[in-house]
Amino acid sequence: MREVLEQELRERILREITPSDEELKRQKSVIGELTSALRDAAKTLGQSYSFIEPQGSTGAKQTQLKGAADIDLFVALDTQDFASILELPVAERNRRLSSELERLVDIWFRPAARLTGAQKIKKTYSQHPYLSLVLDGLEVDIVTCFDLSADYLMTRGPITAVDRTIHHTRYVCKKLDNRLRGDVRLLKSFIRAGYAYGDRCAVGRMGITGYCLELLVIWGDGLEGAFESLRNLPEQPLDPEERPINHLKSKPEFRDDYVIVIDPIDTNRNVASSFSARSVDWTILRADDLPSSSDPEKILHMFIEEPITTAPLPRDLEGHFVGIEFKSKGTEHYTILRDKLYSLASKIADRVSEERTGEKRFGQCIFELYFERPRYALGFLVERPSIDPQYKRRGPPTNMKNAVAMFKAEHPDAYEEKGFLWAKETREWTSAGEMVMHLVRENEVDALQILEDTGALTRKVGNILRTAVLRVEEMHFEQ
């Protein structure tokens, strides 16, 4: 298999993306300080727990990138301490469990964090409450999970959404050596350089996660095998049990998934179920571009993340672009706001494309979301930025007497043409930009403030549409 990177270039990129000893020492210090504070607070409260350990790339796996290493500190709980809650029906169990975990955040995590001098301490909500903070310049999430055995997970599933994480860490640690750990960093950096990484990706709603990339490297025995698997992923799922794609797609839980990477910890779970087709297609396109380049500097830039350009869009595209910016009020988690904005944008794109009667309005409309907390920007590209104030509406076939009578009653000026009735309708909207802004305000997201002006963030989402999305999704622009 042809090497993706020559050895000299590989080492050069690794020097750029691998955290320095000082950075690793700072991460270890923050983890140690918070762990000690949590243990001391638990002792004071008489609160039992199984263990406190960092998970993710900054934990035992050590696959983090330079300058991009948030810390996830997991506090594992014993199911025996919550037996009465866990025996309840699922809906009641989850409600009671959230209440109990929120209590632990309030009486245990928050006081412990304050003792360390942490800043920006905030209770945050995902499936269950957790604590986020900043200590020594590093963002930290203190998260609860349950200490479940692998057998429990396989037969009964997780109790919280993060209960598999500790088993993911153990699996990856057993499989990685120093060479593969370097390959994981290279692959992660490549995905980040394409803005298609994880839940903060700029191309698609959800990008490719670190755990999935670790599996690609492990199962591909290195970077080259990982890229090969990635290119073939839409047609060739990765499954430890080697089930064919038609078998996997016959399962309801996998039927609508764009790509499939089966979790070795739970073979009924697709690690890639949430990945956007747009993120995957864009990543594959970039991977296909690699072998065609013999320029080391070009390859280097494909692996090193750079800021998204804030340059204005080309004039021929600028008129088709509509951008809106928002600011979070700080009451909801960024992934919840992301999902709400994607849902809103999808509805707007549908409304913008067609009249309520089904005729073409502004035509094809695609959108993308980009955010740098606390600000969010939605960008739309429309086929026709402005349209005539009237359009030709098709009515029923002329041989449908009752429908014809009703249509003529509503449209006295209706006329016959090619076997149908037709009428002139006056449009409510002739400017795509004005319609988009109206729909945004009409469907305002409570946790977001709509900003009157747009700026660099909007130009960034416009350039993501131009440089990435339009390369993997066809769109016609009417001039």
N, C-alpha and C positions, 0 to 999 in steps of 0.2 A: 504494500500500500504506500503510495507516494506521501512523503512527509509534507504536512501543512506548512511547517516552519523549519527553515534551516536552523541548525543548532545555534549559530551566533545570534540570529534574530530572535530565536526563542529566549535565549538568556537575556537579551537586551529588553524584551518586553517584560519578562519576569522581574527584572530589576525595577521597572517602572511601576508594576502593579502589586508587588509584594510588600506588605507592611514592614516598616523598619523595626528594629529591635526596640527602639524607644516607644513606638506606637503599640507594639504588642505588650510591652511592660505596663503601659498606661491602661490598656484594656484589662490586663490581669489585676492591676491594682484596684480598679473600679469594681470589678467582679468580687474581689476579696473583701473590700470594704463593705459593700452592700450585703454580701453573704454573712459576714460577721454581725452586722447590725440586725439582720433578720433573725439570725440564730439567738442573739441576745434578747431581742424583743419577744421571741417565741418562748424563751425560758421564763421571762418575767410574766407572760400571760398564761403560762402553762399550756401552750398550744402545741399539739403534736404534729409531726409531718414526717415524710419518708426521707426526703433529701432536698437540697437546694443546689442546683447546678445550672451553668450557662448552656444553652442549646444553640442550634444554628451554626453559622460559619465561625463565630467567635468562641464557640464552646470547644469540645474535644476534637471536632473535625478540623479546625484551623484551616479553613478554605477561604477566609475573608480576603477582601481586596484593600489596597492602601486607600485610606480616607473614606471608606464606604463600609464601616463596620459598626452597625447598631448592635446592642447587646440585648439578648433575650434571656432573662434570668428566670428559670422555672422553679417554682416551689411545688414539689410533688406531695400530694396528700394520700393518706391511706383510706381505702374504701370502707374499712371497718368503722372509722370515725363518722361516716356519713350513711351508715347502713339503713337507718330509718327513712332517710330521704330517697336513697337509691332504690328502695323497694316500691316507691309510689309509681302510679301511671306516668308515662313519659312527659306529658304536658305539665302535670303538677310537679313532677320531679325537677324539670328544668326551671320552673318558676321558683321553687323553694331553693334549688341549688344556686341560682343567680343571686338570690337574696342572701344566702349564707356566704357566698364568695365575696359579695360586696361588703359584708360585715368584716371579713378578714382583711380586705383592702383598707377599710377605715380604721380598724383597731390594731392592725399588725403592720401592714406594708407601709402605710403613710407615716406613722410615727418613726418607724425604723429609718425610712428615707430622710426624714427631717434631721435625724441625728448625724447623718453623714454630711450635712451641708448641701445636699442636692438642691437644684433649682428647677423651676417649671414643673413642680410636682402636680400631677393631674390624674384624677380617676377617669379612665377611658372605657368605652363600652364597645365590645365586639359581640361574640356569642355570649360571653360572660364578662363582668367587670374586671379590669386589671389596672395597674398603676404605671404611668409613664413619667419619666423624669430625665433630667440632664445632670450628669456628674462629671466634673473635670472635662467638660466639652463633649462628652459622649452621650448619645441618646440611649436610654435604657427602658425596657419594658419588663416589669415584674409580673409574671403570669402564673396562674395556678393550673395544675393538671392533676390527673390521678395516676398513681403508680400501679399500672396494670401489667399483667404478664402478657407475653406474646400469645399464649393460648386463649386468654380472655379476649384479647383484641380480635383474634381470628374468628372466634365462635360467637361473641356477643357484641363486638364492635366497641368503639370508644364511648366514654361518658361525655367528655368535652371534645371540642374540635382539635385540640392540640395534644391529646393523649398519645397519639402515635409518634410524636416528635422525638421522644427519648429513644424509642426503638429505631427510628431513622438514623439518629446519631450513632447508635451502637453498630448498626449494620454498616454504615459508611466508614466508620473508624476501623472496623475489621478488614475492610477491603482496600483502603488507601495506603500506599507507601509514598515516599517523598516525590517520586517521579509523577505518579498519578495526581498527587495533591497539586503539583505545579500545573498539570494539564487541566485540572478543575479550575484553577485560577485563570488560566488562559481562556478557557471556554466561557467562564462567567464574564470576563472582561470583554470578550468579543460580543456577547449578547448585550452587555451594558452599552458598548460603543454604538450599537444599533438602536438603543433606547427601547429595547424589547424585553427588559428584565423585570420579572416579578409584578407585584401589585402597584408599583409606581411607574410602570412603563408608559411611554408616550405613543407607542404604535399599537393600537388595540386596547381593549378594555382590561385584559389580563395578559401579562407576558409570561415567559418561561421561568420557572422557579429554580432556585439554587439546588434543591434536592433532586429535581429532575435532571439537571445538568450533571450532578455528581453521579447519578445512576448511568447516564449516557457514557461518561468517562470510564466508570468501573466496568460496565458490560462491554464497552468497546475496547477495553484494555489500552486506553490512551486517547489522545486528542484526535488522531486520524480516524480511529474507529467511531468515536463520538460524532464527528462530522458526517461520516458515512451513514450512521444511524439517523441522524437529524435530517439529512437530505431525503431519506426514504420513509420517514415516519408517517406521512399521510397514507401510504400503501402498505407499510410493514410495521405493525405494532411491535412494541418491545414487551415481552411477557415471559417471566421466569418459567411458566408452565408451557410456553411455546404453542399456545392455542392460535389457530389461524384467524385472520381478520373477520371472515364471515361468521365464525363461531362467536367471537367477541361482540361483533355488531348485532348479533341476534339477541343479546342480553339487553333488557330495557334500560339498565343503568348506563350502558355504553353507547346506545343507539345513536344519540345525537352528538357524541363527542367527535371533534374534528381529528384529533390524533389520540393515540392510546399508548400510555407507558404504565404498565401494571406495577403497583406497589409490592415489593417483595415481602413487606410486613403484613399486608392484607391483600391477597390476590383477587379480592372482589372489588378493589378500588383502583380507579384510574388516576394516577398522579397528575395527568395532563388534562383532566376533564374541564377545567376552567379556562384553558388557554384559548385565546382568540385566534381564529383562523388568520386574521390580518397579521398578528405578531409572528405566527409560525411561518406564513408564506414569505414575509419580509426577511425573516432570519434565514430561511432556505435560499432565497435569492442572493443574499449577501454571502452565504457559504459557497454558493455556486460561482460567485465572482472571484473567490480566493485563488483557485488554481490558474485562472487566466491572467493573473498579475505576476510579473517578474520583478516589479519595482519594490524593493524592501521598504521604502518610505511609505508607499501606498498601503502595503500590508500592515505596517506598523500602525497607521492611522485607523485601520479597520479593527484593531484590537484595543486602542486607547480611547476612552470616552472623552469627547470634547463638548463644550457647551453648544446647545442648539443655536443656530444662527438667528439673529434678530433682524436680518436684512429685510427690507420691504419685498413683497412678492413682485414678480415681473408684472408689467402693466397689463399684459393680455390675460393674466390670471386674477389680478387684484380686483377687477370689477365683479368677479364671480364669487368673491370671498365675503363671508359675514362672520364677524367675531364678537363675542360677548365675554366679559370678565366678571368674576364673582369673588367675594371674600367670605371665608368661613366665619361664623359667629362663635366657633369654638365649642359647640354643644354636641357635635356628632363626629364619630371616627371618620378619617379620610376615606376609607374604603366604602363606607355607607354613602358619603357625599358623592364619591366617584360613581357608584351604582345608580344613585338618583339622577345625576346629570346625564349619564348614558341613557337611562330610560326616557328622560325628558327629550334628549336630542333625537332619539329614535322616533318618538312620536312626532316631533317637529318635522323631521325629514319626510315622513309619510305625508303629513298635511301639506307641506310645501310642494311635494312632487305632483299631486293630483288635486283637481277640484273635487268637491264633495260628491259630484255626479260622475266621477271617474275619468273625466277628460284631463288631458295634460295641463298642468299649471306651470310651475317653474321647471318642470322636468326632473332629471336625475339629481339627487342630492346626497352627498356623503358628508360625514362629519368626523371629528376627532376631538378628544379631550386631553388637555395637558394641565398639570398642576405643580406648583411649587408652594407647598403649604405656607401661609393660609389662603393663597390665591389660586383660583381655578379659571381656565379659559376654554370655552367651546368655540370651535371653528367649523364653519359649514362652507362647502363648495357647491354651487348650484349651476345647473346647465344653462339656465336663462335668468339673468339677474332682474330683468324687467319684462313685462308682457303687456299686450293690448288690454284696454279696459273691458272688452267684450270677447266672448268666445262662443263657438258654435257647439251647441249641446245636442246630442243625438237622443231622440225619443224612441218610442216603441215602433215595431214594424207596422206598416199601414194596414195589414190584414187582421190586426188585433183590435177589434172595434171598441171594446170597453176601455182598453188602455189608451187608444187614440182619443176617445171622447174626453177622458180625464186629462190627458196631456194638453189638448186644445183648450179646455176650460182654464187650465193654469197658464197657458201660453197662447193667447188669441192670435198672435202673429205667426204661429207655427206654419211650416211649409213642408211639402213632400219632396224627397230627393232620394233616388236609388233605393226605393222600397221602405224608407223610414221617414218619420216625422223629425223635423229639426227646428230649433229655436235659438234666438240670440239671448245669451245670459250676460248680465253685467257682473263683473268680478268685484269681489270685496277688496282684493289686494292686487296691485300691479307691480309692487316692489318687493323682491324677496327679502331684502334686509329689513324692511318695515314689518313684514309678516312675521319673520323670525323673532324680532324684538317683542312684538305684541304677544306671541305665544309664550315666550320666556316669562314675560310679566304676568300673563294670565295663569301660568302654571308655576308660580314662584315657589322655590324650595325654601321652607321655613328656616332652615339652618344656614342659609346663604344670603348674603347681601349682594344685590345686583349693582355693579359699579357703572357709573355714567360714562366713564372714559376707558379706553383700552390702551395697552402699551406693549412692552416687550414680551409679556407672556402670550398675548394674542398673536404677535408676529411669530413667536416660536411655534405655536400650534398650526399657523398657516404654513410654515416651512416644513413641518412634519407631514402635512397633507401633500405638499408639493414634492418633497424629496423621497418620501417613503411610501405613503398610501397610494399615490398615483402610479407608482411603479408596479404595484401588485393588484390594483383594481382599475379596470378600464372605465373611463368617463369621457363623454362627449360634451364639448362646450360650444354653445351656439353664440356666434359673434354678432 
